[in-house]
Amino acid sequence: MRFTPLRLRGGAFCVSRLERMPTELHPRSVLVSQRLSEAGIDAEIVVLPDAAATAAQAAVALGVEVGAIANSLVFWCDDAPLLVMTSGAHRVDTAALAQRLGTGRIRRATADQVLEATGQVIGGVAPTGHPAPIATIVDADLARFPQLWAAAGTAHTVFPLTFDELVRLTGGRVERVD
């Protein structure tokens, strides 16, 4: 199912089924929008009428393949956060990724660790807008999609970008993650 885009104040879009939507973006999404602009990425934040905390939900809401959703997954590795931008069609093989990176064990971050590292909650973690830079891995498989969609700081907001923009925005290292 596709939704009708409606322009909101401040240039954001609302993807709606003609439901009443907020007129302003959440502060986390505003920060993401500012960081995108600072990086020279011309992307509008899209507000979804329903939460899209998973890649499958986001893909359905946007009418795209689940693989085109750039999931922001936070892990803990060598006592520091590690952001893995993975295709929504993949599961991260943490053992194989640790071997490729030459690091210690990689494990999922707790909800508290995610919030502390990113300033965002699970289900809405964006690839940018964090309190401090986070080491980032970008799934090589995302390169096969001409347009990607990533969370914009909340489970209700997303934005489009290209693979090259994602790598540049995050300063990420491109690797296979599955």
Backbone as CSV, one residue per row, in Angstrom:
resi,resn,N_x,N_y,N_z,CA_x,CA_y,CA_z,C_x,C_y,C_z
1,MET,0.837,-1.162,0.000,0.000,0.000,0.000,0.888,1.233,0.000
2,ARG,0.608,2.180,-0.885,1.342,3.439,-0.920,0.497,4.524,-0.282
3,PHE,1.174,5.521,0.238,0.510,6.610,0.908,0.703,7.887,0.123
4,THR,-0.123,8.869,0.392,-0.052,10.142,-0.276,0.884,11.075,0.476
5,PRO,1.913,11.620,-0.175,2.799,12.543,0.537,2.141,13.917,0.677
6,LEU,2.222,14.482,1.869,1.725,15.820,2.145,2.870,16.643,2.713
7,ARG,3.062,17.862,2.220,4.157,18.698,2.718,3.752,19.319,4.047
8,LEU,4.683,19.226,5.018,4.496,19.824,6.337,5.286,21.118,6.428
9,ARG,5.006,21.903,7.444,5.780,23.111,7.711,7.245,22.726,7.878
10,GLY,8.140,23.493,7.339,9.570,23.211,7.461,10.083,22.303,6.357
11,GLY,9.261,21.981,5.348,9.721,21.201,4.214,9.625,19.702,4.367
12,ALA,9.222,19.213,5.542,9.102,17.771,5.728,7.859,17.270,5.016
13,PHE,7.837,15.982,4.760,6.671,15.374,4.155,6.003,14.461,5.151
14,CYS,4.708,14.338,5.019,3.923,13.403,5.820,3.379,12.384,4.830
15,VAL,3.602,11.109,5.090,3.045,10.074,4.238,1.776,9.628,4.930
16,SER,0.647,9.897,4.322,-0.604,9.741,5.046,-1.692,9.095,4.217
17,ARG,-2.633,8.520,4.944,-3.871,8.036,4.345,-4.945,9.071,4.649
18,LEU,-4.563,10.334,4.529,-5.406,11.476,4.830,-5.811,11.508,6.294
19,GLU,-4.927,11.016,7.170,-5.137,11.098,8.602,-4.529,12.397,9.101
20,ARG,-5.024,12.874,10.227,-4.441,14.072,10.818,-3.041,13.746,11.328
21,MET,-2.064,14.559,10.948,-0.675,14.325,11.315,-0.120,15.563,12.011
22,PRO,0.957,15.401,12.767,1.560,16.553,13.441,2.090,17.554,12.419
23,THR,2.127,18.832,12.807,2.605,19.862,11.884,4.096,20.147,12.071
24,GLU,4.690,19.610,13.127,6.109,19.820,13.344,6.798,18.485,13.592
25,LEU,8.066,18.431,13.225,8.855,17.222,13.426,9.298,17.104,14.881
26,HIS,9.511,15.873,15.303,10.071,15.594,16.624,11.485,16.193,16.662
27,PRO,11.941,16.688,17.822,13.297,17.276,17.900,14.407,16.342,17.406
28,ARG,14.274,15.025,17.616,15.311,14.104,17.117,15.351,14.125,15.602
29,SER,14.180,14.207,14.968,14.122,14.242,13.502,14.615,15.577,12.965
30,VAL,14.364,16.656,13.699,14.888,17.965,13.302,16.414,17.931,13.299
31,LEU,17.013,17.326,14.325,18.475,17.206,14.387,19.005,16.384,13.214
32,VAL,18.326,15.268,12.895,18.732,14.449,11.749,18.669,15.286,10.473
33,SER,17.592,16.039,10.295,17.442,16.889,9.112,18.574,17.915,9.024
34,GLN,18.945,18.500,10.169,20.053,19.467,10.184,21.367,18.799,9.787
35,ARG,21.613,17.609,10.301,22.858,16.902,9.976,22.897,16.509,8.501
36,LEU,21.752,16.137,7.957,21.701,15.825,6.521,22.054,17.064,5.700
37,SER,21.471,18.170,6.071,21.742,19.423,5.367,23.219,19.804,5.472
38,GLU,23.791,19.668,6.676,25.213,19.974,6.875,26.101,19.078,6.012
39,ALA,25.641,17.854,5.745,26.413,16.911,4.930,26.159,17.100,3.433
40,GLY,25.317,18.078,3.091,25.025,18.333,1.687,24.084,17.322,1.069
41,ILE,23.298,16.660,1.903,22.341,15.663,1.416,20.959,16.305,1.411
42,ASP,20.389,16.412,0.218,19.078,17.041,0.050,18.003,15.972,0.187
43,ALA,17.621,15.680,1.423,16.617,14.635,1.678,15.541,15.194,2.585
44,GLU,14.313,14.973,2.225,13.187,15.388,3.042,12.850,14.289,4.048
45,ILE,12.546,14.674,5.272,12.083,13.730,6.283,10.630,13.393,5.968
46,VAL,10.312,12.107,5.981,8.953,11.631,5.732,8.383,11.126,7.053
47,VAL,7.185,11.608,7.392,6.503,11.184,8.608,5.483,10.123,8.213
48,LEU,5.619,8.940,8.808,4.705,7.838,8.523,3.517,7.890,9.483
49,PRO,2.330,7.529,9.034,1.159,7.579,9.907,1.200,6.542,11.030
50,ASP,1.893,5.441,10.793,2.032,4.392,11.797,3.512,4.150,12.040
51,ALA,3.851,3.722,13.242,5.249,3.428,13.555,5.776,2.340,12.632
52,ALA,7.016,2.488,12.230,7.686,1.499,11.389,9.001,1.148,12.076
53,ALA,8.894,0.424,13.178,10.068,0.096,13.982,10.885,-1.044,13.392
54,THR,10.353,-1.723,12.373,11.095,-2.801,11.724,11.235,-2.485,10.238
55,ALA,12.210,-3.134,9.616,12.408,-2.943,8.176,11.181,-3.379,7.392
56,ALA,10.558,-4.463,7.805,9.367,-4.959,7.103,8.238,-3.930,7.173
57,GLN,8.033,-3.339,8.340,6.976,-2.330,8.476,7.284,-1.107,7.618
58,ALA,8.521,-0.663,7.625,8.915,0.498,6.827,8.745,0.216,5.340
59,ALA,9.146,-0.968,4.896,9.033,-1.328,3.481,7.579,-1.319,3.026
60,VAL,6.697,-1.863,3.839,5.268,-1.869,3.499,4.742,-0.441,3.431
61,ALA,5.071,0.367,4.422,4.581,1.740,4.468,5.060,2.563,3.273
62,LEU,6.291,2.300,2.811,6.868,3.073,1.711,6.657,2.440,0.345
63,GLY,6.206,1.187,0.314,6.010,0.503,-0.959,7.310,0.165,-1.654
64,VAL,8.332,-0.217,-0.868,9.635,-0.569,-1.437,10.028,-1.967,-0.978
65,GLU,11.083,-2.509,-1.605,11.615,-3.803,-1.168,12.230,-3.666,0.220
66,VAL,12.065,-4.692,1.032,12.625,-4.655,2.383,14.146,-4.486,2.356
67,GLY,14.800,-4.952,1.323,16.254,-4.806,1.199,16.708,-3.368,1.028
68,ALA,15.810,-2.476,0.605,16.147,-1.064,0.413,16.028,-0.259,1.706
69,ILE,15.622,-0.911,2.771,15.575,-0.252,4.074,16.949,-0.393,4.716
70,ALA,17.568,0.730,5.039,18.884,0.727,5.678,18.658,0.733,7.191
71,ASN,18.641,-0.457,7.766,18.444,-0.613,9.212,19.650,-0.082,9.966
72,SER,19.406,0.668,11.023,20.473,1.154,11.906,20.473,0.278,13.144
73,LEU,21.421,-0.630,13.224,21.507,-1.539,14.365,22.730,-1.183,15.189
74,VAL,22.540,-1.058,16.490,23.649,-0.704,17.370,24.110,-1.950,18.111
75,PHE,25.415,-2.169,18.054,26.054,-3.296,18.734,27.083,-2.735,19.702
76,TRP,27.645,-3.603,20.513,28.727,-3.220,21.417,29.927,-4.074,21.058
77,CYS,31.072,-3.439,20.859,32.275,-4.131,20.418,33.488,-3.447,21.031
78,ASP,34.318,-4.219,21.710,35.539,-3.670,22.323,35.220,-2.443,23.182
79,ASP,34.183,-2.569,24.008,33.777,-1.519,24.954,33.324,-0.219,24.304
80,ALA,32.814,-0.289,23.086,32.338,0.908,22.397,31.154,0.552,21.495
81,PRO,30.301,1.528,21.200,29.195,1.256,20.287,29.699,1.058,18.863
82,LEU,28.998,0.234,18.128,29.271,-0.007,16.714,27.932,0.058,16.001
83,LEU,27.802,0.986,15.067,26.576,1.115,14.281,26.731,0.294,13.012
84,VAL,25.792,-0.603,12.764,25.807,-1.387,11.535,24.575,-0.994,10.724
85,MET,24.827,-0.404,9.562,23.759,-0.051,8.636,23.587,-1.243,7.701
86,THR,22.548,-2.027,7.951,22.368,-3.250,7.195,21.102,-3.216,6.360
87,SER,21.100,-3.956,5.287,19.907,-4.116,4.471,18.826,-4.771,5.309
88,GLY,17.608,-4.296,5.173,16.484,-4.878,5.893,16.268,-6.338,5.563
89,ALA,16.884,-6.814,4.492,16.749,-8.218,4.099,17.791,-9.105,4.770
90,HIS,18.717,-8.514,5.538,19.810,-9.279,6.141,19.724,-9.340,7.653
91,ARG,20.317,-10.391,8.191,20.611,-10.486,9.621,22.119,-10.342,9.729
92,VAL,22.576,-9.648,10.732,24.009,-9.454,10.915,24.594,-10.698,11.568
93,ASP,25.595,-11.268,10.924,26.341,-12.392,11.494,27.479,-11.773,12.295
94,THR,27.250,-11.614,13.595,28.212,-10.890,14.428,29.563,-11.594,14.514
95,ALA,29.559,-12.927,14.525,30.838,-13.653,14.595,31.649,-13.430,13.320
96,ALA,30.999,-13.539,12.167,31.704,-13.335,10.895,32.157,-11.886,10.754
97,LEU,31.316,-10.946,11.193,31.690,-9.535,11.097,32.882,-9.234,12.003
98,ALA,32.878,-9.764,13.216,34.011,-9.554,14.126,35.300,-10.096,13.512
99,GLN,35.201,-11.246,12.857,36.382,-11.832,12.216,36.872,-10.932,11.082
100,ARG,35.931,-10.428,10.246,36.318,-9.539,9.148,36.970,-8.260,9.662
101,LEU,36.461,-7.750,10.786,36.963,-6.497,11.335,38.203,-6.680,12.203
102,GLY,38.455,-7.925,12.617,39.580,-8.188,13.498,39.365,-7.634,14.899
103,THR,38.129,-7.703,15.374,37.793,-7.168,16.695,37.434,-8.295,17.656
104,GLY,37.133,-7.877,18.871,36.589,-8.811,19.842,35.142,-9.113,19.506
105,ARG,34.492,-9.782,20.408,33.098,-10.190,20.230,32.191,-8.978,19.991
106,ILE,31.251,-9.133,19.085,30.243,-8.113,18.806,28.917,-8.638,19.353
107,ARG,28.270,-7.837,20.180,26.970,-8.241,20.729,25.995,-7.073,20.621
108,ARG,24.707,-7.393,20.602,23.680,-6.349,20.518,23.763,-5.428,21.723
109,ALA,23.607,-4.157,21.484,23.556,-3.183,22.570,22.202,-3.278,23.250
110,THR,22.174,-2.945,24.525,20.904,-2.883,25.247,20.169,-1.614,24.826
111,ALA,18.897,-1.543,25.166,18.112,-0.342,24.855,18.743,0.898,25.485
112,ASP,19.242,0.769,26.698,19.893,1.900,27.363,21.183,2.297,26.652
113,GLN,21.961,1.317,26.207,23.196,1.614,25.482,22.895,2.298,24.153
114,VAL,21.839,1.845,23.466,21.445,2.460,22.187,21.090,3.920,22.414
115,LEU,20.260,4.185,23.416,19.846,5.554,23.705,21.037,6.423,24.089
116,GLU,21.925,5.896,24.907,23.103,6.658,25.324,24.019,6.963,24.137
117,ALA,24.243,5.991,23.275,25.171,6.164,22.147,24.605,7.040,21.040
118,THR,23.292,6.931,20.810,22.703,7.617,19.657,21.797,8.791,20.004
119,GLY,21.277,8.816,21.233,20.274,9.817,21.584,18.922,9.473,21.001
120,GLN,18.798,8.283,20.438,17.574,7.837,19.767,17.182,6.461,20.317
121,VAL,15.898,6.117,20.182,15.429,4.846,20.717,15.420,3.770,19.634
122,ILE,15.520,2.528,20.068,15.447,1.393,19.145,14.170,1.519,18.319
123,GLY,14.298,1.281,17.036,13.157,1.397,16.118,13.145,2.715,15.376
124,GLY,13.962,3.670,15.837,14.023,4.966,15.175,15.434,5.494,15.016
125,VAL,16.433,4.625,15.217,17.830,5.067,15.159,18.202,5.451,13.727
126,ALA,18.652,6.671,13.599,19.096,7.196,12.305,20.601,6.971,12.152
127,PRO,21.109,7.055,10.934,22.554,6.922,10.730,23.323,8.181,11.125
128,THR,22.632,9.212,11.586,23.254,10.483,11.962,22.459,11.127,13.088
129,GLY,22.975,12.228,13.604,22.264,12.938,14.656,22.597,12.428,16.047
130,HIS,23.725,11.752,16.185,24.135,11.185,17.468,24.951,12.212,18.254
131,PRO,25.020,12.044,19.585,25.800,12.984,20.393,27.292,13.001,20.038
132,ALA,27.829,11.889,19.587,29.244,11.793,19.196,29.337,10.801,18.037
133,PRO,30.379,10.909,17.217,30.538,9.953,16.109,30.603,8.505,16.628
134,ILE,30.033,7.599,15.845,30.028,6.170,16.170,30.678,5.430,15.012
135,ALA,31.610,4.526,15.332,32.182,3.678,14.287,31.034,2.981,13.567
136,THR,31.074,2.994,12.240,29.943,2.490,11.455,30.399,1.536,10.359
137,ILE,29.629,0.464,10.219,29.787,-0.478,9.120,28.562,-0.339,8.230
138,VAL,28.774,-0.269,6.921,27.670,-0.179,5.968,27.634,-1.470,5.158
139,ASP,26.508,-2.147,5.189,26.295,-3.399,4.466,26.519,-3.194,2.968
140,ALA,27.461,-3.915,2.395,27.781,-3.810,0.974,26.578,-4.097,0.088
141,ASP,25.643,-4.921,0.564,24.470,-5.272,-0.236,23.554,-4.082,-0.496
142,LEU,23.626,-3.056,0.338,22.784,-1.874,0.119,23.128,-1.157,-1.189
143,ALA,24.329,-1.374,-1.714,24.767,-0.702,-2.942,23.916,-1.091,-4.147
144,ARG,23.216,-2.197,-4.065,22.436,-2.625,-5.245,21.116,-1.876,-5.409
145,PHE,20.762,-1.037,-4.444,19.512,-0.279,-4.524,19.795,1.173,-4.886
146,PRO,19.075,1.711,-5.897,19.319,3.103,-6.291,18.879,4.105,-5.222
147,GLN,17.886,3.722,-4.425,17.429,4.588,-3.340,17.234,3.751,-2.084
148,LEU,17.759,4.252,-0.980,17.614,3.607,0.319,16.711,4.472,1.193
149,TRP,16.177,3.848,2.232,15.390,4.575,3.226,15.951,4.248,4.593
150,ALA,16.175,5.283,5.411,16.702,5.105,6.760,15.806,5.825,7.759
151,ALA,15.827,5.363,9.000,15.078,6.022,10.060,15.628,7.424,10.275
152,ALA,14.747,8.314,10.731,15.132,9.717,10.923,14.990,10.152,12.380
153,GLY,15.299,9.243,13.309,15.317,9.614,14.711,14.130,9.149,15.536
154,THR,13.058,8.728,14.864,11.892,8.165,15.552,11.346,7.020,14.705
155,ALA,10.460,6.224,15.295,9.855,5.105,14.557,8.830,5.573,13.533
156,HIS,8.503,6.855,13.539,7.525,7.407,12.598,8.171,8.215,11.474
157,THR,9.500,8.342,11.483,10.144,9.190,10.485,11.248,8.448,9.740
158,VAL,11.334,8.710,8.450,12.341,8.105,7.574,12.800,9.150,6.564
159,PHE,13.883,8.833,5.854,14.328,9.716,4.786,15.023,8.888,3.712
160,PRO,14.973,9.365,2.454,15.644,8.666,1.355,17.066,9.183,1.169
161,LEU,17.937,8.286,0.710,19.290,8.667,0.334,19.879,7.561,-0.518
162,THR,21.020,7.845,-1.132,21.697,6.841,-1.943,22.728,6.106,-1.092
163,PHE,23.235,5.016,-1.619,24.290,4.263,-0.939,25.515,5.141,-0.706
164,ASP,25.943,5.854,-1.747,27.119,6.719,-1.618,26.903,7.798,-0.558
165,GLU,25.688,8.357,-0.504,25.388,9.357,0.519,25.442,8.742,1.917
166,LEU,24.949,7.511,2.061,24.975,6.835,3.354,26.413,6.615,3.825
167,VAL,27.260,6.161,2.931,28.661,5.922,3.286,29.333,7.236,3.668
168,ARG,29.090,8.277,2.892,29.685,9.597,3.176,29.141,10.166,4.485
169,LEU,27.846,10.073,4.698,27.205,10.609,5.902,27.744,9.968,7.173
170,THR,27.930,8.661,7.137,28.353,7.920,8.334,29.863,7.801,8.458
171,GLY,30.588,8.038,7.361,32.030,7.765,7.368,32.257,6.270,7.541
172,GLY,31.267,5.480,7.124,31.263,4.047,7.352,32.221,3.245,6.485
173,ARG,32.566,2.088,6.986,33.377,1.103,6.275,32.424,0.112,5.627
174,VAL,32.553,-0.089,4.333,31.663,-1.001,3.600,32.161,-2.433,3.786
175,GLU,31.263,-3.287,4.243,31.574,-4.708,4.498,30.324,-5.553,4.262
176,ARG,30.539,-6.822,4.009,29.433,-7.788,4.064,29.103,-8.003,5.542
177,VAL,27.832,-8.097,5.859,27.450,-8.272,7.261,26.710,-9.588,7.511
178,ASP,26.348,-10.288,6.446,25.585,-11.524,6.630,26.511,-12.738,6.569
